[in-house]
């Protein structure tokens, strides 16, 4: 669980740095950091797809997964509900008129840190393949995000660290316990879908295209259902 531990620690570090700077991070610096993270997400996503696609026995499955998952996510309005939650404005403001509600900042942080492809696929890859690449990338993203949030809401954003640890730790343990029933074929298909979603996250971060990645998250579970049905019929 080294990847999850590192991820939680980066939130603590980022929150500490951000709270010390307290609005000292200039917008142009924030922008260049997020641009770097967006490019990294694109590279990792494309790499995951290109690396696993040649091993896929069901090359059309990831297309169906994205279509079905996107439809489910849109019907459930996952992205809209998320945006609604993070766009709520607190009532308290400081002397400069800026929002200072820790509850708002913390809820935003938890959603940003936990509800994402890297935060879900990462622990699975760590448990089954001993590959922490996605988690280390997510840790870097969370380092930047936590610093920016803490610069606005204060060090209390660090409280999101234990929540993320429990979230990713639970996924890690489930993957470890179920590892004997997760085939290489299933992992391959999930990696292709996950890589695609990571790339879409990069596009959103770079503000190239708002792919509403949250609405596509159910696509990760379509290959699982497919292989369960395949196993029952087999």
C-alpha positions in Angstrom: 0.0 0.0 0.0 3.0 2.3 -0.5 1.2 4.2 -3.2 -1.8 5.0 -1.0 0.5 6.0 1.9 2.4 8.3 -0.4 -0.8 9.8 -1.8 -2.1 10.5 1.7 1.2 12.1 2.7 1.3 14.4 -0.3 -2.1 15.8 0.7 -0.7 16.5 4.2 2.4 18.2 2.6 0.3 20.2 0.0 -2.1 21.3 2.7 0.7 22.5 4.9 2.5 24.4 2.1 -0.8 25.9 0.8 -1.9 27.1 4.3 1.5 28.7 4.9 1.5 30.5 1.6 -2.2 31.5 2.1 -3.1 33.0 -1.3 0.6 33.4 -2.2 0.3 31.1 -5.1 -0.2 33.3 -8.1 -2.8 32.4 -10.8 -0.1 32.0 -13.5 1.8 29.5 -11.3 -1.4 27.5 -10.5 -2.1 27.4 -14.3 1.3 26.0 -15.2 1.1 23.4 -12.5 -2.3 22.2 -13.7 -1.1 22.2 -17.3 1.8 19.9 -16.4 -0.6 17.6 -14.5 -3.0 17.6 -17.5 -0.2 16.6 -19.9 1.0 13.9 -17.5 -2.6 12.5 -17.3 -2.8 12.4 -21.1 0.5 10.6 -21.4 -0.3 8.0 -18.8 -3.8 7.4 -20.2 -2.5 6.9 -23.8 0.3 4.7 -22.5 -2.2 2.4 -20.6 -4.4 2.1 -23.7 -1.5 1.4 -26.2 0.1 -1.1 -23.8 -3.0 -3.2 -23.2 -4.9 -2.9 -26.5 -2.6 -5.5 -28.3 -3.4 -8.0 -25.5 -7.2 -7.5 -25.7 -9.3 -10.4 -26.9 -12.4 -8.2 -27.0 -11.2 -5.0 -28.8 -14.8 -3.7 -29.0 -15.5 -4.1 -25.3 -13.9 -0.8 -24.2 -16.1 1.0 -26.8 -19.2 -0.6 -25.4 -18.0 0.0 -21.9 -17.6 3.7 -22.5 -21.0 4.0 -24.3 -22.9 2.0 -21.6 -21.0 3.5 -18.7 -21.4 7.0 -20.1 -25.2 6.5 -20.6 -25.5 5.2 -17.0 -23.5 8.1 -15.6 -25.5 10.6 -17.6 -28.8 9.2 -16.5 -27.6 9.2 -12.9 -26.3 12.8 -13.4 -23.0 12.0 -11.6 -21.1 14.9 -13.1 -24.0 17.3 -12.5 -24.4 16.3 -8.9 -20.7 16.6 -8.3 -20.6 20.1 -9.9 -23.6 21.1 -7.8 -21.9 20.0 -4.6 -18.6 21.8 -5.2 -20.3 24.9 -6.5 -22.2 25.6 -3.3 -21.2 28.9 -1.8 -20.6 29.2 1.9 -22.2 32.0 3.8 -19.1 33.1 5.9 -16.4 35.3 4.3 -13.2 36.8 5.6 -12.3 40.5 5.6 -11.3 40.3 1.9 -14.7 38.9 1.0 -13.3 35.5 0.1 -15.0 32.2 1.1 -13.6 30.7 4.2 -15.9 27.8 5.0 -13.7 24.8 5.9 -16.7 22.5 5.5 -17.1 23.6 1.9 -13.4 23.3 1.2 -13.1 19.9 2.8 -16.1 18.4 1.0 -14.6 19.7 -2.3 -11.2 18.2 -1.5 -12.7 14.8 -0.6 -14.6 14.6 -3.8 -11.7 15.8 -5.9 -9.3 13.3 -4.3 -11.5 10.2 -4.1 -13.9 10.5 -7.0 -11.5 10.0 -9.9 -10.2 7.3 -12.2 -6.6 7.4 -10.8 -7.9 7.0 -7.3 -9.9 3.9 -8.2 -7.8 2.2 -10.8 -4.5 3.0 -8.9 -5.2 0.8 -5.8 -6.3 -2.1 -8.1 -3.1 -1.9 -10.1 -1.1 -1.7 -6.9 -2.8 -4.7 -5.4 -2.7 -7.0 -8.4 0.3 -5.9 -10.4 2.4 -4.2 -7.7 2.4 -1.1 -10.0 2.0 2.2 -8.2 2.4 4.4 -11.3 -1.2 5.6 -11.2 -1.1 6.2 -7.5 2.1 8.2 -7.7 0.6 10.3 -10.5 -2.5 10.8 -8.4 -0.4 11.8 -5.5 1.3 14.5 -7.6 -2.1 15.8 -8.7 -3.4 15.8 -5.2 -0.2 17.6 -4.0 -1.0 20.5 -6.3 -4.7 20.5 -5.6 -4.4 20.4 -1.9 -1.9 23.3 -1.9 -4.3 25.4 -3.9 -7.3 24.5 -1.7 -5.4 25.0 1.5 -4.3 28.4 0.3 -8.0 29.3 0.3 -9.5 27.3 3.1 -6.6 26.7 5.5 -4.8 23.6 6.8 -8.0 21.8 7.6 -7.9 20.5 4.1 -5.4 18.0 5.5 -8.3 16.2 7.1 -9.0 14.8 3.6 -5.8 12.7 3.8 -7.2 10.0 6.3 -10.4 9.8 4.3 -8.5 9.2 1.1 -6.4 6.6 2.9 -9.5 4.6 4.0 -11.0 4.9 0.5 -8.0 3.7 -1.5 -7.1 1.2 1.3 -10.5 -0.4 1.0 -10.2 -0.7 -2.8 -6.7 -2.2 -2.3 -7.8 -4.8 0.2 -10.9 -5.8 -1.9 -8.6 -6.2 -5.0 -6.2 -8.3 -2.9 -8.9 -10.6 -1.5 -10.5 -11.0 -4.9 -7.3 -11.2 -6.8 -7.6 -14.9 -7.5 -10.9 -14.4 -9.4 -9.7 -11.4 -11.4 -8.3 -12.7 -14.6 -5.5 -11.1 -16.7 -8.1 -10.6 -19.4 -10.4 -8.6 -17.1 -7.5 -6.6 -15.8 -6.5 -5.8 -19.4 -9.9 -4.6 -20.4 -10.3 -2.5 -17.2 -6.9 -1.0 -17.9 -7.9 0.1 -21.4 -11.1 1.7 -20.1 -9.2 3.2 -17.2 -6.5 4.6 -19.4 -9.1 6.2 -21.7 -10.8 7.8 -18.7 -7.4 9.1 -17.4 -6.8 10.7 -20.8 -10.2 12.3 -20.7 -9.3 13.7 -17.3 -6.2 15.2 -18.9 -8.3 16.9 -21.6 -10.5 18.4 -18.9 -7.6 19.7 -16.8 -6.1 21.3 -20.0 -9.5 22.8 -20.8 -9.4 21.3 -24.2 -12.6 19.4 -23.9 -14.9 18.9 -21.0 -15.5 15.1 -21.3 -17.5 15.0 -18.1 -15.3 12.1 -17.0 -17.4 11.5 -13.8 -20.3 10.5 -16.0 -18.0 7.9 -17.6 -16.8 6.3 -14.4 -19.5 3.5 -14.5 -17.6 2.3 -17.6 -15.0 0.8 -15.3 -17.5 -1.8 -14.1 -18.9 -2.8 -17.5 -16.0 -5.2 -18.2 -16.6 -6.8 -14.7 -20.2 -7.4 -15.5 -19.3 -8.8 -18.9 -16.8 -11.3 -17.5 -19.2 -12.3 -14.8 -21.9 -13.1 -17.4 -19.3 -14.8 -19.5 -18.2 -17.0 -16.6 -21.8 -18.0 -15.8 -22.5 -19.0 -19.4 -19.1 -20.7 -19.6 
